[in-house]
Amino acid sequence: MTTLTSLSKNSPVTSPAATMETAGISPVNSAVIDSVPTTSPSSVVKLGAAGTRVDGASRAQLVWERSGKDAVSALVARNYNYLPSANRFKDLGAALLERFKTDGSDFSQSLQQAPEDAATATYDTLLYSQLAPFHHLGDNQAGLTITTKNGTTVTLALDSSEEGLGVQVKSSGKLTDDEREALAGLSAAFQKAIDGLAAVPPKVDLSGLIKFDANVLSSVDLHSELKLNETDTQKLDFHADAKQRSVHFSGPAGEAKIAVDLSQPTSWGSKEQQAKALTNYLRQFDQATARGHGDAELAGVFKDAFSEMHGDYGPQPPAPWQQIKLTDQDHAILTGLADFSASVTQAEKSPNPLRTNENDTFDYRTSQSTSVQGRTQLDRAISQQQQSQLKASYHEPSRPGAKLDLTEDPASQNYNYVMIEDSASSSAALAYDEGALAKATLEQSASHSTRTLKYLMDKLIDDTTIPSSAQHIRDLLDTLAPRKEPDEDQRRRTLDAVNQQIFLKPEPGDIPQ
């Protein structure tokens, strides 16, 4: 006779191993154990010879992949019995990486329900069930792939569904002590990333994974899928190496994409300049979200991801002796951030049953690209382009404060349908001739177009388009190369003032005339 004592939901868990001991769980190869009883936290469940509870109550038959009293298996048992499917990765990601502190071997474990139609005539029928391990089968998945400088690839896979929970670690080769230490050092970062994605609302927390030990590891990739309901899935893909970073988030609200180019560290600014640029860009995102009536939750994910991607570029690698070096004057026309492309696109909605072609949409894109050219330091040329585009459309009540409730009843068809199309650009350039500044320009433009269709009792009563635009070209040569040499403090103030003006100005009214 086999006995299983349940885990109490109110009992403290001192350690994963202690959790397993308290539960009386000794998983054996493909052995079936009882689910946690619902009658009492301290009740004892007994299995008869046929694998049924002697008290006659119904239960789920559970199958372990392998035997082993280890910390990860204890967490698998705890999480499967006590947490909803979407939250069963709690502490598991960290535990899998922490194994590398003491053990560099592969690991695999899963716990799952036996099929309802499994034969239960004898205990041995279930004991030696041919049920395949629960890997790459879950509705919810989290995978981490890490490549070392030596070319060894380590993959972690977590799977969860109502019917099972599985974890797996594989390495393509033997790991060194330094590699194992670097992998274990990512344990908290991996756990924070998958916990954030399972939160409501979801949160992008990739800062720890970005800060991998670049002396030992060459790249980190994260993939996550979370089933929200029968029709919606939330996904995230993240990649980071020495030359680039990217993240792609998608869910029922829409998707966000960000790619950062780390191949030109000479153009990066100081931490202070980067922080100022990041604040400026986040403000622009807020303005675009407000103007286009974008989804606040999706915008929050986009801003989190953008901040994470630009949060820390790591130490700047030493420049080759022949590489052009940028001066404080050159950096004045640059944002200080690494080049990037970013976009956020909202899922289309059609809230008006009488005009299904009128969709609520939001699409915002922005990018930055930098060029450093020249044969020598004396004839270098630096330029940077920033640009943004916003396309959005939305329904709003025709009267401020009124409630919008569009139905097939013509009496409900009192509303405005607004379509927005905006763009902005900023281009700064410097060029030197025999070491002297020969060219310094800043060109900025912005345009807005707002078209409003007004309906009253299902009748179009007005169709108005309001355009606005502005453009300005400024010669910075006299400012940056004055005839009289200023003192150091004055020079710093001048460069700061120029730098403050080079950012995108999405509002036409903000561009000087």
Secondary structure, DSSP 8 states (H G I E B T S, - for coil): -EEEE---TTS----HHHHHHHHT----TT-EEE---SS-TT-EEEE-TTS-BTT-----EEEESS----HHHHHHHHHHHHS-GGGTTTTHHHHHHHGGGT--S-EEEEEEE--TT---SSHHHHHT-------S--SEEEEEEEEETTS-EEEEEEEEETTEEEEEEEESS---HHHHHHHHTTHHHHHHHHHHHHSSS-----HHHHT--TTTEEEEEEEEEEE-SSS-EEEEEEEEESSEEEEEEEETTEEEEEEEE-S-GGG---HHHHHHHHHHHHHHHHHHHHHTT--HHHHHHHHHHHHHHTS---S-----TTS----HHHHTTS-SS-EEEEEEEE--B---TT-TT--BEEEEEEEEEEEEE-SSGGG-EEEEEEEEEEEEEEEEESSTT------SSGGG--EEEEEEEEEEEEEEEEEEETTEEEEEEEEEEEEEEEEEEEEETTEEEEEEEEEEEEEEEEE-HHHHS-SS---HHHHHHHHHHHHHHSS---SGGGS--
